[in-house]
Amino acid sequence: MPAAYNDLYMEQNSSYNTTITLADNYGNAYNLYSFTVASKARRSYYSANASLVFNTTIIDAANGVITLSANSATTANLIPGKLVYDVIITDPYNTVTRVLEGQIFIDPAATY
């Protein structure tokens, strides 16, 4: 099954936090019990290094609810423009599934 697509908008030099409910193609929430979640963003899918590594937290495993967050010190180092990101989940048997992807639009900050 292909990953879902969702764009994110982030402000440079500001704390970022978003809550996402992961669901399958039929709208059923993923049960994330004993899973891990990871998410990174890059300038392009071909960039060697990640521009951003999100802090990820499973806040409601039974209903597939996670948070992606980054503190203001992290977002201050982001170059305004566009990044690509994805979210992967790993089950207890080490099966990795990409469940979400999209672009992140970074708005520049005037005050630091």
Phi, psi and omega in degrees: 000135181288154178292147174290162183237132178205127176275148178239153179235129186226143177258131178300141176069018177233148174296144181233136178208129176222145177254132183231135174257119182272128181225156178278183182297343180261003179087005179277131180294141173292137170269111187262019178301127181068015176267163167240156181231141177219150179208135177224159176232147181222162175299320176212167178297342184260000178294138182290325185243148176285138174277334185209132171246114180289147164280125182243140179221134171272114183259342176210088186300318184297331183250010175069031184261126179232165170238146170245131181216159175209139180277170185294328177295325178288314182289336178298332181273357180280138177278129179305147181136218187239138173237163170248148181217164169211167178234129177240149174241147178235124182276174182299343179263011180068026172277124183259132180230128174276117187251343183209144176211166176167196178246152173243127178258119182262116176273135181288155177250146178263336183248129178239000000 
